[in-house]
Every structure is written in C-alpha cells, then in structure tokens.
Amino acid sequence: MDTNNRDLSVKNIRLALPMILEDAATSPEERFQNTCLRPILKFQNDLLLAVFRSYLDLRKGQFYTLSKPKKLEYIDHAIRKDLKFKSLLIGIVVGQFTVEEWGLYQAHERELRKRMTGLLVQRIQDSFNE
C-alpha cells in the first residue's frame, strides 16, 4: 500500500467530530489537537480503555478499592509517570497518524505530547468517573 492510499484509509476510518471553530489566533498545536488528536482518541477509545484495564490487572486490581478522587489521581499518575505505559498509549495514537500528521507532530513534539497526555488522562478519567 502506498503512502497516499494509507493516509486516505486512515482518515476515512476516523470518526467525524463536529468541527471546533477556530479563529486566526489558533496555534498550530491547538489545530492539530482538534483536527487530529481528538478524532483519533475518540476512534481508539475502546482500545485505550482495554489497555488501561490490562494495566490495572497487572497491578493486582488495587485500583478498584480506591475512592473516586484516589482513582482519578491513580489514572493521572499512571499515565504521566509510568513512562513505559505512557509510551504505549502514545504509540496507539501515533500509529493512526498520516505521514503529513507525523511531520507536524515531529515539528511540535514536546507541546503535542503534553496535550496528548492531558487528553489521554481526561478521557480515561471520564470513563472511570461514571
């Protein structure tokens, strides 16, 4: 499969999200977050949650005995501080990039990793906070 076909296929399988209105002052990082990261995270939601549940199972399920605030803190800590786990989650997202998106990601990697990490924490916290 050539690059153009792969990129088109990747974009076609993402869920359509209502476009967030952007003004001229929107940074490239914010545009990337809204047009790329959010749709990928939504598309990969079930996989991300399954991976997190496996992560919890490997740690003997202590998570399930925690209070709600402690669960939220646990999720934040697991994603931000466990570098191996964080890299796995980021890999799940990055694997859905087109070649062009990969180039944009590389150009702004530090800021986009921070944004992606925050979005991952929020998405997983929201699903366990119900």
N, C-alpha and C positions, 0 to 999 in steps of 0.2 A: 504494500500500500504506500503510495507516495505521500509526501507531507501535506499537499493540498487536500487530498481525499481524507486523510486522517483528521486534519483540522476541521474540515466541514462536518465530518461524522461526530467529532467531539462536541462541536457547538450545537448540532442537531439533537443530541441526546440530553442536553441540559434542560431543566425545567424553565419555562418562561416566567420571569418575575416582573411584576409591574415596574416600569422604569421609574427610577427616582429622578426627579427633576434636578438638573444640575445647572448651576449658573457659571458664569465665566470665571469666577474665583475658585472653582473646584480644582483641587490639586490632582495631579496625575495619580497619586496613590489612592485618593478617595474615589476617583473614577474607576480605577482598577478594582477596588474593593466592591463597588456597587455593580459593576458590569461583569466581573469575572468571579471574584471570591464568593460573594453571596449566592449566586446561582449554583456554583459547584458545591458549596456546603449544603445547600438545600437538596441537591441531587444526591449527594453522598451521605445524607443524614442517617439512614438506616445502617449503613456500613460503619460510620463513625460511632454510633451508639453500640453496635455489636462489638467493635474493637474495645470500647471503653468497658463494657460488661466483662469481656475476657480479661482485661487488665485487672478489674476488681476481683474476679475469680482467682487469679494468680496470687492475689494478696489475701486469700482466705476469707473474703467476703466481709471483712470488718466494717466496710463502708455502710452496710445495711443496718447496722446497730447505732449509727450516729444520728444526732439531732439534725434537723434541716439546715440550720446555719453551719454546722460542722461538715455536713455533706457538701455544701457549696464551697466551703474552704478547702475540703479534700480535693474536689474537682479542680479548683484553681491551682492548687499546689501540684497535683499530679501532672497537669498539662504544662505548667510553666517551669517546674523544677526537675522533672524526670526527663532528661534530655533524650534518652532513647525512645521513650513513649512519644514525646513531642515530635521527634523526627519522623516517627511512623505516621502520626496524624498529618503532618505537613506533607509527607510523601503521598498520602491518599489524595490530598488536594492537588498538589503539583502534577500528579500523574494525569490530571484532567485538563491541563493547560494545552493550548495550541502552541505552536512554535513561536508565533508572534507574542503571545502572552508570556511565554517563558523569557523572551528577550526583555519585555517590560518588567517582569518580576526581577530579573537579574540586575537591571538598572536601578531598582529601588528596593533591593532585597531587605535591607535592615528594617526599613519602615514597614514594608509589606509583611514581613514575618511577625512583627509586633501586632499589626492589625489582624492577621490571620489567627494568631494565638488568642487574641481577645475574642474574636468571633467564635473560635472553637470552644473556648471556656464558656461563653454565653450560651451557645447552642446546647452544649451538654448539660450545663446547669439548668437551663429551662426545661429540658426533658426530664430531669430528675427532681424538679421542684414542683411537680404537678400533684 
